[in-house]
């Protein structure tokens, strides 16, 4: 299904898949995966992790193929150079000229897979709400102002606010291609109802299922 964004992001198309609903169809289409994807899929020990990976990558290839006019197994995927070190572990991309016109991002958590597509660099992230203990521990990695915002909230509200903040931060860092190679405390994206806006990179919250937070970021 196509999801609405909470703020205007007309260039970004977002799709949300439920692993529990898509598992059987993805299994029937697993041959669209490339050799590397099949190896990674088979390396997961737990069935739940294999299913999530399969739904995510079959779904990605299906969506990219439809947009490019290619069969899903014919979509050429690659990795861009990392902006921080130049290594071949930057943003995943469509290889060749098509990659300059169609950018994508993939994220998954629990029963959800989030896919985002845009004509500009884009990042997407979905997370389940963490426990109170995980929130308290991981909040140390946030921007100082974000830590202060969390601390000001009643304890029961902090996990959802943290997840909202973290998905925005991951989406922004993924869109830039740096991921967690950059200290997540550097950028401010906020914990409240409206995302912060790093220069040149608008962020939009995505309505996801109960118990989850999701966001996309894209180049202006």
C-alpha positions in Angstrom: 0.0 0.0 0.0 1.1 3.6 -0.6 1.3 5.6 2.6 0.7 9.3 3.1 3.4 11.5 4.5 2.6 13.8 7.4 4.3 16.7 5.7 4.5 17.5 2.0 7.1 15.4 0.1 5.6 15.2 -3.4 8.7 13.6 -4.9 8.8 10.6 -2.6 6.7 7.4 -3.0 6.6 5.2 0.1 5.4 1.6 0.4 4.8 -0.4 3.5 4.8 -4.2 3.5 3.7 -6.6 6.2 6.0 -9.6 6.4 3.2 -11.8 7.7 1.0 -10.9 4.7 3.7 -11.0 2.0 5.7 -14.0 3.0 4.0 -16.6 0.8 4.2 -14.4 -2.4 7.8 -13.5 -1.7 8.7 -17.2 -1.3 7.1 -17.9 -4.7 9.2 -15.2 -6.3 12.5 -15.8 -4.5 14.2 -16.6 -7.8 14.3 -12.9 -8.6 17.1 -12.5 -6.1 20.7 -12.3 -7.3 23.3 -14.7 -6.0 24.5 -12.4 -3.3 21.0 -11.8 -2.0 20.3 -15.6 -2.0 23.5 -16.1 0.0 22.6 -13.5 2.5 19.1 -14.8 2.8 20.3 -18.3 3.4 22.8 -17.2 6.1 20.1 -16.1 8.6 19.6 -18.7 11.3 16.1 -17.7 12.4 13.2 -18.2 10.0 11.7 -14.8 11.0 14.9 -13.0 9.8 14.9 -15.0 6.6 11.3 -14.1 6.0 11.8 -10.4 6.7 14.8 -10.3 4.3 13.0 -12.1 1.6 9.9 -9.9 1.7 12.1 -6.8 1.8 14.3 -7.7 -1.2 11.7 -9.3 -3.4 9.4 -6.3 -2.7 12.3 -3.9 -3.6 13.1 -5.7 -6.8 9.4 -5.8 -7.8 8.9 -2.1 -7.2 12.1 -1.1 -8.9 11.3 -3.3 -11.9 7.9 -1.8 -12.3 9.4 1.7 -12.3 12.2 0.9 -14.7 10.2 -1.3 -17.1 12.4 -4.3 -16.2 11.8 -7.8 -14.9 12.6 -7.8 -11.1 15.6 -10.1 -11.6 17.0 -7.8 -14.3 17.3 -4.8 -12.0 21.0 -4.0 -11.7 21.9 -3.1 -8.1 25.1 -1.6 -6.8 26.6 0.4 -3.9 27.7 4.0 -4.2 31.0 5.1 -2.8 30.9 6.1 0.9 31.0 9.9 1.2 33.2 9.6 4.3 35.9 7.2 3.2 35.2 6.4 -0.5 34.7 2.7 0.2 32.1 0.7 -1.7 29.6 0.7 1.1 27.6 3.8 0.5 23.9 4.0 -0.4 22.5 1.1 -2.4 21.6 2.2 -5.9 20.4 1.2 -9.3 23.5 0.7 -11.5 24.0 2.7 -14.6 22.2 5.8 -16.0 18.9 4.8 -14.4 20.4 5.2 -11.0 20.7 9.0 -11.5 16.9 9.2 -12.1 15.6 6.7 -9.5 16.9 6.5 -5.9 15.5 4.2 -3.2 15.9 3.2 0.4 14.8 0.1 2.3 14.3 -0.5 6.0 12.6 -3.3 8.1 11.7 -4.0 11.7 9.4 -6.5 13.2 6.6 -7.3 10.8 7.1 -4.2 8.7 9.2 -3.4 5.6 9.4 0.2 4.5 10.5 1.2 0.9 11.0 4.7 -0.4 11.5 5.8 -4.0 12.4 9.3 -5.3 14.2 11.1 -8.2 16.6 12.5 -5.6 18.7 10.8 -2.9 16.3 9.4 -0.2 16.6 7.5 3.0 13.9 5.6 4.9 13.8 4.0 8.4 11.2 2.1 10.4 11.6 1.0 14.0 9.5 -0.7 16.6 9.1 1.2 19.9 11.9 0.1 22.2 11.6 -0.9 25.8 12.1 1.8 28.5 15.5 0.3 29.4 16.7 0.4 25.7 15.4 3.9 25.4 17.3 5.1 28.4 20.5 3.4 27.2 20.4 4.4 23.6 19.3 8.0 24.2 22.9 8.7 25.1 23.7 8.7 21.4 21.2 11.5 20.6 21.9 15.2 20.1 22.0 17.1 23.5 18.8 18.9 22.7 17.0 15.7 21.8 18.2 14.1 25.1 16.8 17.1 27.0 13.5 16.8 25.1 13.2 13.1 26.1 14.1 13.8 29.7 11.3 16.4 29.9 8.6 13.8 28.9 6.7 11.5 31.3 8.5 8.1 31.3 5.7 6.2 29.5 6.0 8.6 26.5 9.7 8.3 26.0 9.9 5.1 24.0 7.6 6.4 21.2 9.4 9.8 21.2 12.8 8.1 21.0 11.6 5.9 18.1 10.2 8.9 16.3 13.6 10.7 16.7 15.7 7.7 15.8 13.9 6.9 12.6 14.3 10.5 11.4 18.0 10.4 12.2 18.6 7.1 10.5 16.6 8.2 7.4 18.6 11.4 7.2 22.0 9.6 7.6 21.0 6.9 5.1 19.8 9.5 2.5 23.3 11.1 2.7 24.9 7.7 2.4 26.9 7.9 5.6 24.7 5.8 7.9 26.0 5.4 11.4 29.5 6.1 10.2 28.7 9.7 11.3 28.0 10.3 15.0 24.2 10.5 15.4 24.6 13.1 18.1 25.8 15.7 15.5 22.5 16.3 13.8 19.3 17.5 15.4 16.0 16.0 14.1 13.8 16.4 17.2 11.6 14.1 19.2 8.4 16.1 19.0 5.5 16.1 16.5 7.3 18.0 13.8 10.8 16.8 12.5 13.8 19.1 12.6 15.2 20.0 9.2 18.9 19.6 8.6 20.0 22.0 5.9 19.1 20.7 2.4 17.5 17.5 3.7 13.7 17.7 4.6 12.5 14.9 6.8 8.9 13.6 6.9 7.3 11.2 9.4 5.4 8.3 7.9 2.3 6.9 9.4 3.1 3.3 10.3 1.4 0.6 12.3 0.8 0.9 16.1 3.9 0.3 18.0 6.2 1.5 15.2 7.7 4.8 14.0 8.9 5.5 10.5 10.4 8.4 8.5 11.9 9.4 5.2 14.5 12.1 4.4 15.3 13.3 0.9 17.6 15.8 -0.9 16.0 19.2 -1.4 
